[in-house]
């Protein structure tokens, strides 16, 4: 599963918008990934401009 490296993340929300399963939310300047909804397509990882999403 994909995890967020909060030290790199700029909270731009690009990953939130690209997720086809609505598994990612931006809540109070923090990206949260719902592991139950996420199916591991890694579109979020591909779109992240600062490479803050890691496996």
N, CA, C and O atoms as a GROMACS GRO file, in nm:
protein
  220
    1UNK      N    1   0.082  -0.119   0.000
    1UNK     CA    2   0.000   0.000   0.000
    1UNK      C    3   0.087   0.125   0.000
    1UNK      O    4   0.203   0.123   0.040
    2UNK      N    5   0.028   0.231  -0.045
    2UNK     CA    6   0.096   0.360  -0.053
    2UNK      C    7   0.084   0.433   0.081
    2UNK      O    8  -0.022   0.432   0.144
    3UNK      N    9   0.191   0.496   0.122
    3UNK     CA   10   0.195   0.575   0.245
    3UNK      C   11   0.245   0.714   0.211
    3UNK      O   12   0.316   0.733   0.112
    4UNK      N   13   0.210   0.812   0.294
    4UNK     CA   14   0.250   0.951   0.273
    4UNK      C   15   0.373   0.982   0.358
    4UNK      O   16   0.375   0.955   0.478
    5UNK      N   17   0.474   1.038   0.294
    5UNK     CA   18   0.589   1.089   0.367
    5UNK      C   19   0.557   1.236   0.397
    5UNK      O   20   0.572   1.322   0.310
    6UNK      N   21   0.514   1.264   0.519
    6UNK     CA   22   0.471   1.398   0.557
    6UNK      C   23   0.584   1.501   0.556
    6UNK      O   24   0.557   1.621   0.554
    7UNK      N   25   0.708   1.457   0.557
    7UNK     CA   26   0.820   1.550   0.550
    7UNK      C   27   0.836   1.606   0.409
    7UNK      O   28   0.888   1.716   0.391
    8UNK      N   29   0.790   1.532   0.308
    8UNK     CA   30   0.798   1.576   0.169
    8UNK      C   31   0.668   1.641   0.120
    8UNK      O   32   0.672   1.727   0.033
    9UNK      N   33   0.557   1.601   0.174
    9UNK     CA   34   0.425   1.640   0.124
    9UNK      C   35   0.401   1.791   0.138
    9UNK      O   36   0.425   1.849   0.244
   10UNK      N   37   0.354   1.852   0.029
   10UNK     CA   38   0.320   1.994   0.031
   10UNK      C   39   0.171   2.017   0.041
   10UNK      O   40   0.125   2.131   0.036
   11UNK      N   41   0.093   1.909   0.055
   11UNK     CA   42  -0.052   1.914   0.072
   11UNK      C   43  -0.122   1.987  -0.042
   11UNK      O   44  -0.214   2.066  -0.020
   12UNK      N   45  -0.077   1.961  -0.165
   12UNK     CA   46  -0.136   2.026  -0.282
   12UNK      C   47  -0.272   1.966  -0.319
   12UNK      O   48  -0.354   2.032  -0.382
   13UNK      N   49  -0.295   1.840  -0.280
   13UNK     CA   50  -0.422   1.775  -0.308
   13UNK      C   51  -0.430   1.705  -0.443
   13UNK      O   52  -0.536   1.655  -0.479
   14UNK      N   53  -0.322   1.701  -0.518
   14UNK     CA   54  -0.323   1.636  -0.650
   14UNK      C   55  -0.362   1.489  -0.637
   14UNK      O   56  -0.437   1.437  -0.721
   15UNK      N   57  -0.313   1.423  -0.535
   15UNK     CA   58  -0.343   1.281  -0.515
   15UNK      C   59  -0.491   1.260  -0.481
   15UNK      O   60  -0.551   1.159  -0.518
   16UNK      N   61  -0.549   1.355  -0.409
   16UNK     CA   62  -0.690   1.346  -0.372
   16UNK      C   63  -0.776   1.346  -0.497
   16UNK      O   64  -0.870   1.267  -0.509
   17UNK      N   65  -0.744   1.436  -0.589
   17UNK     CA   66  -0.823   1.450  -0.711
   17UNK      C   67  -0.810   1.336  -0.809
   17UNK      O   68  -0.903   1.309  -0.885
   18UNK      N   69  -0.697   1.266  -0.809
   18UNK     CA   70  -0.671   1.160  -0.907
   18UNK      C   71  -0.720   1.023  -0.862
   18UNK      O   72  -0.735   0.933  -0.945
   19UNK      N   73  -0.744   1.004  -0.734
   19UNK     CA   74  -0.780   0.871  -0.682
   19UNK      C   75  -0.918   0.827  -0.731
   19UNK      O   76  -1.018   0.892  -0.700
   20UNK      N   77  -0.924   0.719  -0.808
   20UNK     CA   78  -1.052   0.672  -0.862
   20UNK      C   79  -1.142   0.607  -0.756
   20UNK      O   80  -1.261   0.588  -0.782
   21UNK      N   81  -1.089   0.575  -0.641
   21UNK     CA   82  -1.168   0.508  -0.537
   21UNK      C   83  -1.198   0.600  -0.419
   21UNK      O   84  -1.253   0.556  -0.317
   22UNK      N   85  -1.163   0.729  -0.433
   22UNK     CA   86  -1.186   0.826  -0.325
   22UNK      C   87  -1.128   0.778  -0.192
   22UNK      O   88  -1.190   0.792  -0.087
   23UNK      N   89  -1.008   0.721  -0.200
   23UNK     CA   90  -0.944   0.666  -0.081
   23UNK      C   91  -0.852   0.766  -0.012
   23UNK      O   92  -0.797   0.737   0.095
   24UNK      N   93  -0.835   0.885  -0.072
   24UNK     CA   94  -0.742   0.983  -0.017
   24UNK      C   95  -0.817   1.111   0.019
   24UNK      O   96  -0.899   1.160  -0.059
   25UNK      N   97  -0.788   1.162   0.138
   25UNK     CA   98  -0.851   1.285   0.183
   25UNK      C   99  -0.745   1.381   0.237
   25UNK      O  100  -0.644   1.339   0.293
   26UNK      N  101  -0.771   1.510   0.218
   26UNK     CA  102  -0.688   1.614   0.277
   26UNK      C  103  -0.764   1.668   0.396
   26UNK      O  104  -0.865   1.736   0.381
   27UNK      N  105  -0.716   1.636   0.515
   27UNK     CA  106  -0.783   1.674   0.639
   27UNK      C  107  -0.686   1.754   0.725
   27UNK      O  108  -0.584   1.701   0.770
   28UNK      N  109  -0.718   1.881   0.748
   28UNK     CA  110  -0.637   1.967   0.835
   28UNK      C  111  -0.488   1.959   0.804
   28UNK      O  112  -0.407   1.928   0.891
   29UNK      N  113  -0.453   1.988   0.679
   29UNK     CA  114  -0.313   1.987   0.634
   29UNK      C  115  -0.244   1.852   0.654
   29UNK      O  116  -0.126   1.846   0.688
   30UNK      N  117  -0.320   1.747   0.633
   30UNK     CA  118  -0.264   1.612   0.641
   30UNK      C  119  -0.335   1.526   0.537
   30UNK      O  120  -0.457   1.530   0.525
   31UNK      N  121  -0.258   1.448   0.464
   31UNK     CA  122  -0.315   1.355   0.367
   31UNK      C  123  -0.340   1.223   0.438
   31UNK      O  124  -0.251   1.167   0.502
   32UNK      N  125  -0.462   1.174   0.427
   32UNK     CA  126  -0.498   1.046   0.488
   32UNK      C  127  -0.542   0.949   0.377
   32UNK      O  128  -0.623   0.984   0.292
   33UNK      N  129  -0.486   0.828   0.380
   33UNK     CA  130  -0.521   0.725   0.282
   33UNK      C  131  -0.597   0.615   0.354
   33UNK      O  132  -0.548   0.557   0.452
   34UNK      N  133  -0.715   0.586   0.306
   34UNK     CA  134  -0.799   0.479   0.361
   34UNK      C  135  -0.754   0.348   0.297
   34UNK      O  136  -0.783   0.323   0.180
   35UNK      N  137  -0.686   0.265   0.374
   35UNK     CA  138  -0.632   0.139   0.321
   35UNK      C  139  -0.740   0.043   0.276
   35UNK      O  140  -0.715  -0.041   0.189
   36UNK      N  141  -0.859   0.053   0.331
   36UNK     CA  142  -0.968  -0.036   0.290
   36UNK      C  143  -1.020   0.000   0.152
   36UNK      O  144  -1.059  -0.088   0.076
   37UNK      N  145  -1.021   0.129   0.118
   37UNK     CA  146  -1.068   0.173  -0.014
   37UNK      C  147  -0.960   0.163  -0.121
   37UNK      O  148  -0.989   0.138  -0.237
   38UNK      N  149  -0.835   0.182  -0.081
   38UNK     CA  150  -0.723   0.181  -0.175
   38UNK      C  151  -0.701   0.042  -0.233
   38UNK      O  152  -0.696  -0.058  -0.160
   39UNK      N  153  -0.688   0.037  -0.365
   39UNK     CA  154  -0.663  -0.091  -0.431
   39UNK      C  155  -0.523  -0.098  -0.491
   39UNK      O  156  -0.491  -0.192  -0.564
   40UNK      N  157  -0.439   0.001  -0.460
   40UNK     CA  158  -0.299  -0.004  -0.501
   40UNK      C  159  -0.270   0.030  -0.645
   40UNK      O  160  -0.172  -0.020  -0.701
   41UNK      N  161  -0.353   0.112  -0.708
   41UNK     CA  162  -0.329   0.147  -0.849
   41UNK      C  163  -0.208   0.240  -0.866
   41UNK      O  164  -0.149   0.245  -0.974
   42UNK      N  165  -0.172   0.312  -0.762
   42UNK     CA  166  -0.056   0.400  -0.756
   42UNK      C  167  -0.065   0.523  -0.847
   42UNK      O  168   0.037   0.584  -0.878
   43UNK      N  169  -0.185   0.559  -0.890
   43UNK     CA  170  -0.201   0.683  -0.967
   43UNK      C  171  -0.158   0.802  -0.883
   43UNK      O  172  -0.100   0.898  -0.935
   44UNK      N  173  -0.187   0.798  -0.755
   44UNK     CA  174  -0.148   0.906  -0.664
   44UNK      C  175   0.003   0.923  -0.662
   44UNK      O  176   0.054   1.035  -0.662
   45UNK      N  177   0.073   0.813  -0.659
   45UNK     CA  178   0.219   0.815  -0.656
   45UNK      C  179   0.275   0.876  -0.784
   45UNK      O  180   0.373   0.951  -0.780
   46UNK      N  181   0.214   0.844  -0.896
   46UNK     CA  182   0.258   0.894  -1.025
   46UNK      C  183   0.235   1.045  -1.038
   46UNK      O  184   0.315   1.114  -1.100
   47UNK      N  185   0.126   1.096  -0.981
   47UNK     CA  186   0.090   1.237  -0.998
   47UNK      C  187   0.158   1.329  -0.898
   47UNK      O  188   0.165   1.449  -0.921
   48UNK      N  189   0.207   1.276  -0.789
   48UNK     CA  190   0.264   1.360  -0.682
   48UNK      C  191   0.386   1.438  -0.732
   48UNK      O  192   0.485   1.378  -0.775
   49UNK      N  193   0.380   1.571  -0.727
   49UNK     CA  194   0.491   1.652  -0.780
   49UNK      C  195   0.615   1.653  -0.693
   49UNK      O  196   0.721   1.695  -0.739
   50UNK      N  197   0.605   1.607  -0.568
   50UNK     CA  198   0.723   1.606  -0.480
   50UNK      C  199   0.761   1.466  -0.434
   50UNK      O  200   0.841   1.451  -0.341
   51UNK      N  201   0.704   1.365  -0.496
   51UNK     CA  202   0.734   1.225  -0.463
   51UNK      C  203   0.716   1.193  -0.315
   51UNK      O  204   0.799   1.125  -0.254
   52UNK      N  205   0.606   1.242  -0.259
   52UNK     CA  206   0.579   1.222  -0.116
   52UNK      C  207   0.505   1.091  -0.088
   52UNK      O  208   0.488   1.053   0.028
   53UNK      N  209   0.462   1.022  -0.192
   53UNK     CA  210   0.392   0.895  -0.173
   53UNK      C  211   0.487   0.780  -0.199
   53UNK      O  212   0.552   0.774  -0.304
   54UNK      N  213   0.494   0.690  -0.103
   54UNK     CA  214   0.591   0.581  -0.107
   54UNK      C  215   0.523   0.448  -0.078
   54UNK      O  216   0.413   0.444  -0.022
   55UNK      N  217   0.588   0.342  -0.116
   55UNK     CA  218   0.535   0.208  -0.088
   55UNK      C  219   0.600   0.151   0.035
   55UNK      O  220   0.569   0.039   0.074
   0.00000   0.00000   0.00000
